[in-house]
Amino acid sequence: MNLTLSHATGPTDPPLRDLTLDQLLAWAAETTPDRVALIEGVPDPAARRQWTYAALYRDVQRTARALRARFQPGERVAVWAPNRPEWVMLEFACAMSGLVLVTVNPAFRAHELEYVLKQSRSAGVFVVDAFRGNPMHDTVRQVAPKCPELREVILFGEWDAFLAGGNDPAITLPTVQPGDPVMIQYTSGTTGFPKGALLHHRGLANNGAHTAHRMGIRDGAVWITTMPLFHTGGCVCCVLGAVSVRATQVLVEAFEPGLVLELFDTYGGAAMVGVPTMLIAMMEHPSFGATDLSKVQGICSGGSLVPEALVRRFEEKLRAPFTIVFGQTECSPVASMTRPDDRVEDKAGTIGTPMPHVEVKIIDPATGATLPVGQIGEYCTRGYHVMHGYFENPEATAAAIDADGWLHTGDLCAMDARGYCTVEGRLKDMIIRGGENIYPKELEELLFKHPMVGEVAVVGLPDAKWGEVVAAFVRLAPSQAFDKEVLVAYMREHLAPHKTPKHWFVLEAFPLTGSGKIQKYRLRERWQAGEFTEA
């Protein structure tokens, strides 16, 4: 490319495939029926269940019939659990039975879960008893009476009993089209309330496949899946990416560096998608030096930019090409990506070029005009990968997707003459902590309700390990004394633990704009200048 305007289009190879998620799995099962498709990567090797592609497809068909016995096509069914093989089966079985899968973060607390179940109008929820101290089944029982459309609560611990409902071969499955909705993933925006991105088969199936292709992963490789399945990084880039190359997928319930290294060693791991914090933890683990990484073909990261020194370290230590993805849930999720043979400077400093069949442009946020190369503006993308919209939220959809089909991401970027983009900031204040999106307004609204807090601004501060961490700048209410332990306990009670601020600062007054809005960038600058003392 030799562009003058910041508008680039990805390649036409590989071609788009017009298929549903279950058709993707069916293709893998028909062409490689005896290849191992899925291994449960639990710590005890003797307890690791596994499925060939033929066996996985049979179990998915049975799961789809069991779903169809309880739910009608088009209904929403939520899954609230960490990574497990049955989660993968539900992903494909919901697709096969015409249902829309609603993914829920296992770290959510009661009011977060209630919001998602009610807004999605979920008819059912699959849940584990508990995970990492979160009493999930008890929480579902607590919120279920407040969710009038929720009629089925199904425990993963009773999976066999649920599956028995699919034994009747007379249960018919609907005809599903590639353009049909198949998943709702919750993201957030300036309102502070999560929005459900309604994603379709065509977008997810192709995006996962094209990500694996650009990573350079070959047919039949072993894919170690550590990303959480509730996130598109897990259920699309990993699960669908792996099936698109008929890989053997080793599914890890929750990331633990020693276990992941053992799985690479035992199974000849070739591919992994992970946020930088995961890769750093693996390299710092005592068993790293003794791990056989000779089969690794590609490692992919996302969620935050990676410094050049770290890219060099990853490629040297992992002995494989390193790539970085960029996008958001609303675009299924990858819109731009670096390549294995890119220069280290491009892998560290850019987010690469547009994905196949994807357009990217940088516009002036005020006028909508496409900017000359090198100028900073809003990153917009268009193509097969864009969501249908936000579920039952036409106003938010209209604000995100314009009349010409461009998704406005809210990210500030610049494009060079080759079509490579750099991230310069965000129109939104979103904080990306270790690949997890955190939305300050949600935290601010909760803190405002506490009697100790008179005014608050939540800001992302740079951090060597997490990329960004959450900081709360607080002006106390009159006659109040600051008590960090009380506020931390308050946040933990209402929100997932990773959203709790790491840093707390008490201010007498905030820097304000002329219209009275808090200048968050000034807080960041003053923190970097050492003006604030941690409370």
N, C-alpha and C positions, 0 to 999 in steps of 0.2 A: 504493500500500500504506500501511496504518497499523497496523503490527504491534505486538503487545505481547510475543510470544515470538519468539525468533530462529529462525524457520522460514519460508522463502520458497520459492515455486514460480515457475519461469519461464513465459513466455507459451506459448500453444499454436500460435502462428504464427511461422515457417513450419511446416507439418506435417512429421511424421516420414515418411520414405520407406523402405519395406521393400525394400531392394535391396542387391546385392553391389557390390564395388568395380568389377568389370568391367562390370556392368550400368550403373553410373554413366557409365563411359567410352563404352559402347555408345550410351546415350541422347544424349550429346554428339555422337558420330560420325554417328548417324542424323539428328539435327536440324540440325547445322551441319557437314556433311562437308567442305566446302571451306575452312572457316575454319582459319587457322594455329593449331595446338594447342601446339606446342613448338618453341622455338628454343634452340640450344646457345649460351649467352652467353659464348663464349671471347673473348679479347682481339682476335684477328685477325678482322675482319668477313668476310673472304673465306672463312674456315674454319667459319663458323657454319652447321651443318646445321639443317634445319627440317622439320617434319612437319605436314601438315593433320590434322584429327581423323580423317578416313577413313584416311589413311596410317598414323597412329599406331595406330589400332585394328587394322588389318591386321597390322602388325608385332607387336603384342601377341598376336594370335591365333597367329602363327607362333612367337613366343617360348614361348607356353603349350604348344604341341604339342612343341616341343623339350624343354621341361621334363618333359612327360608321358612322353617317350621314355626318360627317365633316372630319373624319380622316381615314387613312388606317392602318390596323394592322402593327405593327412594328414602326410606327412613334412615335416621342417623343412629349409629351404635358407637359408643365411646369405649376406649381401652385405656385403663389406668393401671400401669404395671411397668416394671423395669423390663429390660431385654430378656426374652425367653422364646423358645421355638414356637409356642402357641401364638405369640404376638405376630410372628411372620405368617403363620397360617391364617390368622384373622385378616391380615392385610390383603392377602390374595383371595380369601373366601368372601370377604365383603365385596370385593370387586366382582367376583363371579356371581354373587347373588343380588347384585344391583343395589347394594347398600352403600352408605357413605360412612367411612370410618372417621371418628373424631378422636384425635390423639391428645392425651392429657399427660402433663409432666408429673412423674411420680413424687416430686418434691412439693407439689401444691398442697395448700391447706384448705380447710373447709370452705371458706368463702370464695376462694379461687375456683375450686371444683364446682361449687354450686353455680357460679356465673357461667362456666363453660357448658354444663349440662343443660341449664335453662336456655341460654342464648342459642345453642345448637338444636334445642328441642329434641334431645336424644331420647330414643325409646328404650335403650338398654345401655348397660355399662358392664364391661368385664373388668374385674378387679382382683388384685392379690390381697391376702390378709393384712400384710404389713411389709414395709421395706425401709431399711435404715432408720428405724424408730418411728416412722410415720404410720399410725394406725389406720390404714387406708380403708379396710372393710368397715370399721366402726365409723369412719368419716362418711362413707357412702350412706350407711344407715341413718346417720344424723341429717344429711342434706336431702335424702330421697323424698321425704314428705313435702319439701318445698319445691320439688320439681314435678309438676302435674303430669307431664307427658312421659316420665320415666316409669316404665312398668316392669322391666326385667333387670335384676341384679344377679350377675353370674360370676361365681368365684372360679378363678383358675384352678384352685384346689379341687374343684368338682368337675374338671374338664371332661372326664370320661362319661359322666352322667349327662352332661350337655351334648356330647358327641352322639350319644345313643339316639338322640332325636333326629339324627341324620341317617339312620340306618335304612329308612324306607326309600328304596330306589324310585318309587312313584312320585316323590317330591320333585316337582319341575322347577328348573332354574330359568330366570328370564333371559331374554336376548339383550346383551349389553353392548353399547356402542363406544368407540374410542373417545368421542366428545362428551360422554356422560360424566357427571361429577362422581368422584370416588373417595375424596378425603377432605376433611376440614382440619386445618392447622391454625392454632390461635397465635396471633401476633398483636402488636399494640401500636398505638399512634398518639397523636397529640391530645386526644381526649382523655387518655389514661385508661380507657376501658379496652380490653382486648377485642380484636376483630377476627372473625373466622374466615381465613382465606379458603375459598372453595376451589379445589384443585381437580383436574380431570385426568383420565387415563392417558390420553395422548401426550400431555405435558410431562407427566411423571415417568412414563415408560421410556420416552426418548431422552429426557434429561439425564436419567440415571445411566442409560447406555452411552450417551455422548461424553459424560464425565469419565466413565471407565475407559472409553476409547482414547480420550485425550491424555489420561494418565499413562497410557501405554500398556494396559493390562491385557495379557494374552488369554486366549480361550483355555478354559480348564484350570486356571490358576487357583491358588488357595487364598481366600480373602478373609482377613481377620477383622471382624466388625466389632469395634469398641464404641462407636458413636451411639447415643441413645436413640431408640427407635421412635420415640414421640416427636423427634425433630426430623426435618427433611434430610439432614446430613446422614441420619441413620437409615430411615425407611426408604429413602430414594437413592441417594448417592451410593450407599452401601448395599442394601438389600436388592434393589432393582439393578444397580450397576453390576453386582455380582452375577445375578441371573442372566443379564444381557451377554455376559461372556461365559455362561455356563460354568461358573466357578464353584468350588467347594467353599462354602461360607462357614467360618467358625465364629459363633455368636457369643459374645462376652456379656454377662449380665450387667456388670458395672466395672468400669476401668480400674485395674490394679496392675501396675507396671510389671511386677514379677510374673504374674499369671500370663499377661500378654506376651512377654518374652518367651515363656515356656511354650505357649501355643505356636509362636513363630518357629521355635526350635523343633517341636514335635511334629508339626504338620507341614513344614516347609512353606511358611507364610510368604506370599508374593505381593500382597497389596494391603494397604490400610489407609483409611481416612481418619485423621485425628487433629484436634486443635493443638497448637504449639505446646501447651502445658503438658499434654500427654506424652509427646515425643521427648521433651526435656526430662520428664520423670523416668522414661524408659532408659535414656542414655545415662542417667545418674544412678540407675539401679545396680547393685553389686553383681548381678548375674549378666549384665549387658555384654561384657567382654567375652563370656563363654557361650553366648547365644549364636547359633548358626543362622546367619542372615544371607546366606549365599543365593537363596531363591527369590529374594525381594526384587520385584520389577518396578514398583512405583509406590511412593508415599505422597499423599495429598493432604493439604491442610486448608483451613479456612477460619473465618471468624475474626481474624486480626492479621495485620501485616507482620511479616517476620523479618527481623533485622538481617542484613547481608551476612554478618558473621555467623549468625545462627543457621542460615541456609547452607553456608559452606560446611558448617559442623554437621548438620543433618545429612548432607549428601556424602560427606566423608565417613561418618560413623555408620550410617544406615546402608551405605554402599548402593544407593539407588537414586534415580532422578526424583526430584522434589517438585511438586506443583502446588499452586494456590488457586482456590475457587473463590468467586465473588458473586453475590446475588442476594436474594432474600426469599422468604417463604413464598411470597406472591408470584415468584417466577420459577417455581417448581424444582429446585431453587437456584440453579446456576445460570448466570447470564454471561459472565466473562471468566476466563481461566488462563493461567500461564501454561506453557508447554514444557515437556521434559527436557527438550534441547534448547530452551531459552538461556540467555546469559544469566549468570547469578545476579547481576545488577537488576535485570528485569524481574526475576523471581522475587527479589527482596523489595524492590521499589515500586512495582506495578501489580495490577490485578489481571494482566494479560489482555487478550483480545476476545472479541465476541465468540460465543459458542456456535456450532453449526446451526444454520437456519435461524440465527438470532441477529437482530439489529440493535445497535447501541448508538445513542447520540448524547451529546452534552449541550444543555440549553441554558439560556439566560432565565433564571427562575421568575423574573419580573415580566419579561416579554414573550417567553416561549421560543424565541429565535435560536436556531442552532448556532453555536459559537465557533469562531475560528479555532484551529488546533492550538493547544497550549493555554487556553483560557479556562478558568474555573467556573463551573456551573453545575446544574443538577443532572445526574446520571439517569437517563431514561432508556427503556428497552422495550422491544416489540417482537412478537413472533408466536410460534406454537406454544411456548412455555408459559405465557401469561395466564394467570388464574381467570376463572369465570368472573370473579368478583368477591366481595365480602358477603358472607351468608346473611341474607335478610337485612342488609344494610346498604340500600341503594345510594344514600348520600355519600358514604365513605367510598363506595365503589367509584362513583362519578368523580370524586376528588383524586382518586388514585390512577384511574385509567381514562385517558382523554378520548375524544370522538374518533381519533385516528388509530386507536388501539395501543397507544404508548403508555406503558406503566411508568409513573413518576415515583422514583424510589425514595426521594428525600436525601440522597447521598450527594455530597459535593465532590466532584471529580474533575480531572482534566485529561484530555486525550492528545497523544502525540500524532505525528504524521503517519506512523505505522499502524495506528488503531489501538495501541497499548494505552491503558488508562491508569492514572494514579488517584488514590483517595486523598482528598484534601480536608475532609471534615464532614459534618452532617447537618442538613437542615433541621433534622430532628435532634434531640439531645440524647438519643439512645446510647447506652453504655454497653460495650461488648466485653464481658468478663469471661475469659477462657472459652470463647465461642458461644456463650449464652447471652442473649439479648436481655437487657434490663432497662426498664422505662422509668425515668426519674419521676414523672408525674404521679405514677401509682404510689411510689414511696413517699413523695411529698404530701399527697392527699392523706395518707395514713398518719404521717407524723404531725400534720396540722391538727389532727383530732386529739392529740395527746395534750393534756393541760400544761405540761412543761414547756411546750413549744409555742412561741409567738409567731415565728416566721422561719421558713426553711428553704434551702436550695440543695438539691442532690445533683452531684457532678461526678463525672468519670475522671479519675486521675491516672496517669500512666504508671504501669507496674511491670517490672521485669518478668515476673512469672505469669501473670494473668492477662497481660496486655493492657487492661484497664481494671481498676477496682472502684468500688462505690465509696464516695465521701459525702457526708452530710454536714452542711454549714447551717448552724442553728442560731437564731436570735431567741433568747428565752422570753417566755411570757412574764409579765410583772410579778415580782415577789417569788419567782421560781429559782431553785438551785439546780444546776446540771447534775444529773445522775446517769452516767453512761449505761450502767448495768440495767437500769430500769427500762431505758429506751431500747436496748438490744433485746431484752426479754419480750418487750412489747412487739417489736418487729418480728421476732421469731414466732410469736404466737399467731400472727396473722398472715405471714408471707413465707415463701420458700426460703431456706437458710441462705442461699447464695445471693439473695437480694439485700441482706442486712449490710449496712455500711461498715466498711473496715476502718475508715477514718472519720473522726468527729471533731468539728471545730465550732467554738462558740464565738459569735460576733456581736458587737454592739449595733452595727448597722451594715447594710449591704450596698455594694456599688450598684447604682441604678441608671437606667436610660432616662432620657428626657421625659418619656411617657410613664416612668415609674416601674419599669420591668427590671428584674434582677439581671445584671450582666454576668452570666456564668463564666464567660471566657475571661473576665477580669479576675474572678475568684481563682481560676486555674493559674493565671499569670502570677498573681500575688502569692499563691501557694508555691509555685516554682521559684519565686524570688525569696522564699523563706520567711514571708511575713506572718505566717500563721503558726501557732503552737498547738499541738494536738491536745484535745481535752482529755 
